Amino acid sequence: MSNFGKADPVTSICTADRKSITFRGKDFCEDVIGGMGLGAFIFFHLTAREPSEGEAKMLEALIISITEHGMSPTALAARMTISAAPEALQGAVAAGILGAGSVLLGSADETAALLAEGLAMMDAGTSDTEAADDIVARVLDAGDKLPGFGHPLHKPDDPRSVRLLELADEHGVAGRNTQFLHSLSAAADRKAGKHLVLNVQAPIASISADMGFPPFMSRAIPILARAIGVLGHIAEEQERPLGMYATMLANQHIQYEPPGGGERLDLLRR
């Protein structure tokens, strides 16, 4: 229910008094702390619905799947920030998250929107194959990239996607969105004339949608994951500093070119 136009807006998330904290109708200290696992808590907090055991475990797997992928731009941004401002842990985490845009975490919500479009077409009488072919053709014929597909490293499949789809079946949470994702993948392969990698954002989108997450909230999963991931890199940065080393490498390998051309020089003369 919207608060727009109300004299007294309301929230159903949390309130507190001198002796207690109430979270979504539960006693926070008695019922939630120690009584609810992290996956179940995040699910409950984001959807206002208590998950099944399978849904809670699946959400944990989705988050874990994208916490870490080596020296990604988000990890380097966090490391370089903490090396320059060692007092600003929150600033380093923010730097990592703010640097995670459409390339690293934006395609989950875009993929979820395509899946929702496909399901709407099927509800109107279009077959899953026709709906998938229409969506893929529209996106690719416009010269755009198909969200949820492609990866610069993993071939022929993203191992995280394979594992998440297996777990979705095991936990009984795979539904219409995930089924249509398979149709979309087949359509993409037909259109491209080759196999297109289903990257980890795709099952994150389909599985979260099958668990009731609206499309825009599928991005919450990579955001949570990246926050955990950059904290791990920040922790290691204290023992094995790499942030300033990355800056040194940039200065060593990127040349300076004077305006208008001319002789290129090393940025850091030796």
C-alpha positions as CSV (number, residue, x, y, z in Angstrom):
1,M,0.0,0.0,0.0
2,S,1.4,3.4,-1.0
3,N,2.1,6.2,1.5
4,F,1.6,8.8,-1.2
5,G,-0.9,11.4,-0.1
6,K,-1.3,10.1,3.4
7,A,-1.2,12.5,6.3
8,D,0.6,9.8,8.4
9,P,2.8,7.5,6.4
10,V,3.5,4.1,7.8
11,T,6.1,1.3,7.7
12,S,5.8,-2.3,8.4
13,I,9.4,-3.1,8.9
14,C,10.6,-2.2,12.4
15,T,9.8,-0.2,15.5
16,A,11.4,-0.1,19.0
17,D,10.6,1.0,22.5
18,R,12.6,1.1,25.7
19,K,12.6,-2.7,26.2
20,S,12.0,-4.3,22.8
21,I,12.5,-4.2,19.1
22,T,9.8,-5.4,16.8
23,F,10.7,-6.5,13.3
24,R,7.9,-7.3,10.8
25,G,5.7,-8.4,13.7
26,K,8.3,-10.5,15.4
27,D,10.2,-9.8,18.6
28,F,13.6,-9.1,17.1
29,C,15.7,-10.3,20.1
30,E,13.6,-13.4,21.0
31,D,12.4,-14.6,17.6
32,V,15.0,-13.3,15.1
33,I,18.4,-13.2,16.7
34,G,19.4,-16.8,17.2
35,G,16.1,-18.0,15.8
36,M,16.5,-17.2,12.1
37,G,19.4,-18.0,9.8
38,L,21.0,-15.3,7.7
39,G,19.5,-16.5,4.4
40,A,16.0,-16.7,5.9
41,F,16.4,-13.3,7.5
42,I,17.5,-11.6,4.3
43,F,14.7,-13.3,2.4
44,F,12.2,-12.2,5.1
45,H,13.5,-8.6,5.2
46,L,13.4,-8.2,1.4
47,T,10.1,-9.8,0.7
48,A,8.1,-9.6,4.0
49,R,7.5,-13.4,3.6
50,E,9.2,-16.1,5.6
51,P,10.9,-18.5,3.2
52,S,10.8,-22.3,3.1
53,E,14.0,-24.0,4.1
54,G,14.8,-24.6,0.4
55,E,14.2,-20.9,-0.4
56,A,16.5,-19.8,2.4
57,K,19.3,-22.1,1.3
58,M,18.8,-21.1,-2.3
59,L,19.1,-17.4,-1.5
60,E,22.3,-18.1,0.4
61,A,23.7,-20.0,-2.6
62,L,22.7,-17.1,-4.9
63,I,24.5,-14.6,-2.7
64,I,27.6,-16.8,-2.3
65,S,27.8,-17.5,-6.0
66,I,28.8,-13.9,-6.8
67,T,30.8,-12.8,-3.8
68,E,34.1,-13.6,-5.3
69,H,35.8,-13.6,-8.8
70,G,39.4,-12.6,-8.2
71,M,40.8,-9.2,-8.8
72,S,37.7,-7.6,-10.3
73,P,37.3,-3.9,-10.6
74,T,35.2,-3.8,-7.5
75,A,37.9,-5.6,-5.4
76,L,40.6,-3.3,-6.8
77,A,38.6,-0.2,-6.1
78,A,38.1,-1.3,-2.5
79,R,41.8,-2.2,-2.1
80,M,43.0,1.0,-3.6
81,T,40.7,3.1,-1.5
82,I,41.6,1.4,1.8
83,S,45.3,1.8,0.9
84,A,44.9,5.5,0.4
85,A,42.4,6.0,3.3
86,P,43.1,3.3,5.8
87,E,40.8,4.9,8.3
88,A,37.8,4.6,6.0
89,L,36.6,1.0,5.9
90,Q,33.1,2.2,5.0
91,G,34.5,4.3,2.2
92,A,36.4,1.4,0.8
93,V,33.3,-0.8,0.8
94,A,31.3,2.0,-0.8
95,A,34.0,2.4,-3.5
96,G,33.7,-1.2,-4.4
97,I,29.9,-1.2,-4.5
98,L,29.7,2.1,-6.4
99,G,32.0,0.8,-9.0
100,A,29.8,-2.3,-9.6
101,G,27.5,-1.0,-12.3
102,S,25.9,-2.6,-15.3
103,V,28.9,-4.7,-16.3
104,L,29.3,-6.5,-13.0
105,L,25.8,-6.6,-11.4
106,G,23.3,-4.7,-13.5
107,S,22.2,-7.5,-15.8
108,A,20.3,-9.5,-13.2
109,D,17.4,-7.1,-13.1
110,E,17.5,-6.6,-16.9
111,T,17.3,-10.4,-17.3
112,A,14.5,-10.7,-14.8
113,A,12.6,-8.1,-16.8
114,L,13.0,-10.1,-20.0
115,L,11.8,-13.2,-18.2
116,A,8.7,-11.4,-16.9
117,E,8.0,-10.2,-20.5
118,G,8.3,-13.7,-21.8
119,L,5.9,-15.1,-19.1
120,A,3.4,-12.3,-19.9
121,M,3.5,-13.3,-23.6
122,M,2.9,-16.9,-22.7
123,D,0.0,-16.0,-20.5
124,A,-1.5,-14.2,-23.5
125,G,-1.2,-17.4,-25.6
126,T,2.2,-17.3,-27.2
127,S,4.3,-20.5,-26.9
128,D,7.5,-20.5,-24.9
129,T,9.6,-21.0,-28.1
130,E,7.9,-18.2,-29.9
131,A,8.1,-15.8,-27.0
132,A,11.8,-16.6,-26.5
133,D,12.6,-16.2,-30.3
134,D,10.7,-12.9,-30.4
135,I,12.6,-11.4,-27.4
136,V,16.0,-12.6,-28.5
137,A,15.4,-11.3,-32.0
138,R,14.3,-7.9,-30.8
139,V,17.3,-7.4,-28.5
140,L,20.0,-8.7,-30.9
141,D,18.5,-7.1,-34.0
142,A,18.7,-3.8,-32.2
143,G,22.4,-4.3,-31.8
144,D,22.1,-4.7,-28.0
145,K,23.6,-7.4,-25.8
146,L,21.3,-10.0,-24.4
147,P,21.5,-9.6,-20.6
148,G,22.5,-12.7,-18.7
149,F,24.5,-14.1,-21.6
150,G,28.2,-14.1,-22.4
151,H,31.3,-14.2,-20.2
152,P,34.9,-13.2,-21.1
153,L,36.5,-16.2,-19.2
154,H,34.1,-19.1,-18.7
155,K,33.4,-21.3,-21.7
156,P,31.3,-23.1,-22.8
157,D,29.3,-22.5,-19.6
158,D,29.6,-20.5,-16.5
159,P,30.2,-23.1,-13.8
160,R,28.3,-21.0,-11.2
161,S,25.2,-21.0,-13.5
162,V,25.3,-24.8,-13.8
163,R,25.5,-25.3,-10.1
164,L,22.8,-22.8,-9.2
165,L,20.4,-24.4,-11.7
166,E,21.1,-27.8,-10.1
167,L,20.5,-26.4,-6.7
168,A,17.2,-24.8,-7.8
169,D,16.0,-28.2,-8.8
170,E,17.3,-29.9,-5.6
171,H,15.6,-27.3,-3.4
172,G,12.3,-27.3,-5.4
173,V,12.4,-23.6,-6.2
174,A,12.8,-23.7,-10.0
175,G,9.6,-22.4,-11.5
176,R,8.3,-20.8,-14.7
177,N,11.0,-18.1,-14.9
178,T,13.8,-20.7,-14.8
179,Q,11.9,-22.9,-17.3
180,F,11.6,-19.9,-19.6
181,L,15.3,-19.1,-19.1
182,H,16.1,-22.4,-20.7
183,S,13.9,-21.5,-23.6
184,L,15.6,-18.1,-23.9
185,S,19.0,-19.8,-23.9
186,A,17.9,-22.1,-26.7
187,A,16.6,-19.2,-28.7
188,A,19.8,-17.3,-28.2
189,D,21.8,-20.2,-29.5
190,R,19.6,-20.5,-32.6
191,K,19.8,-16.8,-33.3
192,A,23.6,-16.6,-32.8
193,G,24.3,-19.9,-34.6
194,K,26.5,-20.9,-31.7
195,H,26.2,-21.6,-28.0
196,L,26.1,-18.4,-25.9
197,V,27.3,-18.7,-22.3
198,L,24.6,-18.4,-19.7
199,N,26.4,-16.3,-17.1
200,V,25.7,-16.3,-13.4
201,Q,23.3,-13.2,-13.6
202,A,20.8,-15.3,-15.5
203,P,20.0,-17.9,-12.9
204,I,20.2,-15.2,-10.2
205,A,17.4,-13.4,-12.1
206,S,15.3,-16.5,-12.8
207,I,15.6,-18.2,-9.5
208,S,15.0,-15.0,-7.5
209,A,11.9,-14.3,-9.6
210,D,10.6,-17.8,-9.0
211,M,11.0,-17.1,-5.3
212,G,8.9,-14.0,-5.6
213,F,11.4,-11.2,-5.9
214,P,10.3,-8.4,-8.2
215,P,12.7,-7.8,-11.1
216,F,14.4,-4.7,-9.7
217,M,15.1,-6.5,-6.4
218,S,17.2,-9.2,-8.2
219,R,20.0,-6.6,-8.2
220,A,19.9,-6.7,-4.4
221,I,21.6,-10.1,-4.5
222,P,24.8,-9.0,-6.3
223,I,24.9,-5.9,-4.2
224,L,24.9,-7.9,-1.0
225,A,27.4,-10.3,-2.5
226,R,29.8,-7.6,-3.6
227,A,29.7,-6.0,-0.2
228,I,30.8,-9.3,1.4
229,G,33.4,-9.9,-1.3
230,V,35.1,-6.5,-1.0
231,L,35.2,-6.8,2.8
232,G,37.3,-10.0,2.2
233,H,39.7,-8.2,-0.1
234,I,39.9,-5.3,2.4
235,A,40.8,-7.7,5.2
236,E,43.6,-9.3,3.1
237,E,44.8,-5.8,2.1
238,Q,45.9,-5.3,5.7
239,E,48.2,-8.3,5.5
240,R,49.1,-8.4,1.8
241,P,48.8,-4.9,0.4
242,L,48.0,-4.7,-3.3
243,G,46.3,-1.4,-3.8
244,M,49.3,0.8,-4.2
245,Y,51.0,-2.0,-6.2
246,A,48.1,-1.7,-8.7
247,T,48.7,2.0,-8.9
248,M,52.4,1.4,-9.5
249,L,51.6,-1.1,-12.3
250,A,49.4,1.5,-14.0
251,N,52.1,4.1,-13.9
252,Q,54.6,1.6,-15.3
253,H,52.5,0.3,-18.2
254,I,50.4,3.3,-19.3
255,Q,52.3,5.9,-21.3
256,Y,51.9,9.6,-21.4
257,E,51.2,11.2,-24.8
258,P,51.5,15.0,-25.1
259,P,48.4,16.8,-26.3
260,G,48.4,16.8,-30.1
261,G,50.7,13.8,-30.3
262,G,54.4,13.6,-30.0
263,E,56.8,11.3,-28.2
264,R,55.2,9.1,-25.6
265,L,56.7,8.9,-22.1
266,D,56.4,6.5,-19.2
267,L,54.1,8.0,-16.6
268,L,56.5,7.1,-13.9
269,R,60.0,7.8,-15.2
270,R,62.7,5.5,-14.0
